[in-house]
Amino acid sequence: MTSSAPARTTSGTAATLGASCVVGLVAVLALHSHWPRPVRDWAIRSLGGTPVGGALTTEGGAADHAHANDHAHDHEGASAENSLALSEQARRSIGLREGDVALSTFRRTITVPGMVVERRGRSRFSVIAPMTGVLVRILVTEGEAVAADQPLFEIRLTHEELVQAQADLLRSTVEVDVVRREIARLEGIGPEGLIATKTILERKYELQKLEAVLLAQRQAILLHGLSEQQVETIIDSRTLLATLTVRAPSPAALDGGSGTLVIQELAVERGQHVTAGDPLATLVDHGTLLIEGEAFEQDIAHVAEVAAGGASITAVLDAKGAPGRQVDGLRISYVADRIASDSRTLHFYVTLPNEPHGEPRVEEGRRFATWRYKPGQRMQLEVPVEEWPDRIVLPADAVAQDGVENYVFRVNGDQYDREPVHVEYRDPRHVVIANDGTLFPGDRIAMSAAQQLQLAVKNKSGAAIDPHAGHNH
């Protein structure tokens, strides 16, 4: 009997310790806010408490309750610090745009400066006076858009050689008509001996000589600047041409241009005396232009490879204080065969299809057109270097920088949750995010104004502002 007492004591002690361990484990489950809610609620009920907002309340558990509440509040506060709610007015004020995350192929590029230039020999047309005279009418004005073959000027002819050439042409025309009528009369009479036949042959020979002279005179007038139609008018009307209409280049002369010519400069005044060869106006066709790129020596190999392979490049119009207009799908037309000695750069040329800037304006029957791209505008050419498939590519405004950290803002109902991300590459327009599970295709995030959202989150959390921010020492 005596020997069994220690055994019972040892057994009771072990049971007490086991129960204490179970109670302690249950308490840990109840107090740890990271456990799932059903597990915590079961643990709280096992201890005789009532689950309230994830905290433990038991009889005599005030200290534990306070500790659990403190832990829960700390966790919820940390989550709230990374979340931001915005009103609709605030979204519009900062220009906030939302979008879905998607995988795409990113083309890493190098940026090369460029400038819009005209196509030499194709974009510019000089209109000159075809012959000497007085400018009596100017039918167009500077900036006006004209069609091919449209009348531009009227000149009253005063050149003596042209007047004499027209008179000679008329005289020869009349003589040819007279000889033809004489031959027809003789052939109608019928052969009456050797004399009549000889006379007809002489008249035909004379007609051949007159027709040769007439042909030479026609060509001489054409060389003076008159058109075939004008020569025919002189012959048909039997009158000298007193005025000459100067027209825009014909469709054939435009060589596949846009068909819209703009009067860039008028070089004469009404009533001015002009001689053959004097410039009258300059017309331009900016339907197609070129971008002249300047590749530095370290970029020459990339440019040559893209030109040989026919890969497309992107041009971005320089715009101070605003995102420039982007033109995709351009091709390198040709690469210069030498390096510029002064700048040590290689020039290459990219074909730039132009487009009208809005509808043409009509004023007093005159049409004024404006092209979107103009010679002299500066461009940035993005030449592809390599491709990265299956990447998360976001606009630069979708990723906020704060020191060495980078953040995006995921849409969560009416709130924006800040998420740290790993940036693999960044350029002025794009950011490549590592596909490491932080973001998934289909996630909706803020695609703009990320830096403003980051500042709002920092101000909300009361983070101290770095007094040295923006200063270099």
C-alpha positions, 0 to 999 in steps of 0.5 A, a space after each residue: 500500500 505504501 509503495 503505490 503512493 509515489 506511483 499515484 503521485 507521479 501519474 497525477 503529475 504527468 496528467 496535470 502537465 499533459 493537460 497544461 500543455 493542451 491548454 497552452 497549445 489551445 491558447 496559442 491557437 486562440 491568441 495567434 492572429 495569423 491562424 485561420 479564423 475557424 481554428 482560432 474560434 474553436 480554440 477560444 471556445 475550448 478555453 471557455 471564451 467567446 470569439 469577438 473580432 478575432 480576440 480572446 475574452 475569458 473569465 480571468 483572461 484580461 491580460 491575454 485579451 489585451 495582448 491579443 488585441 494589441 497583436 491584432 491591431 498591429 497587424 491590421 494597422 500594417 495592412 491599412 498603411 499599404 492601402 489607399 482609398 480615393 474619391 472619384 474626384 481624386 482619381 480624375 484630378 491625378 489622371 488615374 487609369 486602371 488596366 489588367 496585367 498581361 504577358 507580352 514580348 518586350 523589345 529592349 531598344 536603344 534610343 537614337 536622336 532624329 529629325 524630320 526632313 524632306 525627301 530630297 528631289 521628291 518633296 519640293 517643287 520650284 515653279 519658274 516663269 516659262 517665258 518673258 512677260 508681265 505677271 497679271 494675275 496670281 491665283 493662289 496665296 501662301 499656305 494654300 493647298 492646291 491640286 496637281 495641274 491647278 492654275 497658279 499664275 497668268 503672264 501676259 507675253 511680251 517676248 518678241 521671239 515667242 510672238 514671232 514664233 506664233 506668227 510663223 506658225 500661223 503663216 505656215 498653217 495657212 499655207 499648208 491649208 492652201 496647198 491642200 485645197 489646191 491639190 484637192 482641186 487638181 485631183 478633182 479635175 482629172 488627168 488632162 495630159 502630162 502638165 496636169 500630172 506634173 502640177 499635182 506632183 509639184 504641189 504635193 512636194 511643196 506640201 511636204 516641205 511646208 509640213 516639215 516647216 510647220 512641225 519644226 515651228 511647233 517644236 520651237 514653240 513647245 521649247 518656249 514653254 507652251 503646252 501641246 494644248 496651247 499650240 493646238 489652241 493657236 492653230 484651231 483659233 487662228 489667233 496668237 496667244 496673248 497670255 500664258 497660264 502657269 500651272 502646278 506640276 502634273 500628276 505624272 510629275 508628282 511621282 506617286 506623291 500625296 497629290 496635295 501641294 502646299 504653296 510654301 513661298 510666293 517669290 513674285 508680286 502682281 504686275 512684276 516683269 519676269 523673264 524665262 527661268 525666274 522663280 515664281 513659287 515653291 510648292 511642297 508635298 509633305 505627304 511622305 517625309 523622312 526621319 534622319 537618325 544619328 547613330 553613335 559609333 557604339 550603336 552603328 552595328 545595331 542600326 545596320 542589323 535592323 536595316 538589313 533584317 527589315 525589323 520595325 522601329 518606333 519613333 516618338 515625337 519630342 514634346 516638352 512636359 508631355 508624353 510625345 506622340 508615338 509612331 510604330 511600324 516604321 522601317 529604315 529606308 537606307 543607311 548612309 555610306 559614310 560617317 559624318 566627320 564633324 559629329 562622328 555619327 552615322 546618318 540613316 533615314 526612316 520613311 515617315 508616312 504623314 497624315 493631315 492634322 484635322 480637316 482642311 480649312 476652307 476660307 473664301 474658296 481657298 483650301 488650307 491643309 496642315 500636316 501633323 509632322 513637319 520638317 524640323 521636328 525632333 524625334 527619338 528613334 527606338 531601335 530594337 536590340 533584343 526581345 524578351 518573351 512572356 514578360 509583364 510590361 507596364 507603363 512607366 507611370 504604373 510603377 512608383 520608385 521610393 529609394 531602392 523599392 518599386 511599387 505597383 498599386 493593385 485595385 481592391 474594390 474601391 481601394 488601392 493596395 501597394 505591392 512591392 515588385 521586382 523591376 528587371 528593366 526600365 526605360 523612359 516609357 516602359 517597366 518590365 516586372 519580374 514574373 515571380 508571382 507578385 502579379 498575375 495576368 488578369 490582376 487589375 492595377 493602376 496604370 498611371 499616377 503611381 508616384 502620386 499614390 505612393 506620396 499619398 500612402 507615405 503622407 497617410 502613414 506619417 513617414 518623415 520626409 527626407 530633408 536631403 531628397 533632391 539634393 546632392 552633396 
